[in-house]
Amino acid sequence: MNIEKFVLIRSVTGEVTRLDEIVAGFIRDGIWGVSVFGEKCVEIEDLVDAICVGDASEPYFLWTRSHPDEPFEEVVEFLTGMAGHENDGIRIVEI
């Protein structure tokens, strides 16, 4: 059974109009960590953090990391190590 606990946001365009909805899904699904790769990845990581904190009345702890200068394959390898299984527990979301 594949239990996803980590997400890799692969940002192709840097578009963030649906990010609130996407992160709400991560929270609902009990995701533990999010890495962001691609266009505007540092800014997107900051937005994910802000969405999780919200108004601070009920913050959701979510480990985040951006990968502005790393090859995609290395980011996948990093998350695979975090998940503990080869491609098990990793969800890739393209925006």
C-alpha angles and dihedrals in degrees: 000000000000111000108186114212100154131056131199112203107204105198111203098166105015088239112153105174093117097036094108090055093044094050091046086058091052090052092047090050094049096244112180102196143018129198120191124209132177136019114022091351095155092051092046091051089054090050092050089053092049092049091051092051094044111164089339093247092109109009119185116219110228123166109228136184134171123213107202098158104031130098115251093243091056091050090052089048091050092051092044088058091049091051092047096226134073105269090332114128096015124115119191115208118187120206 
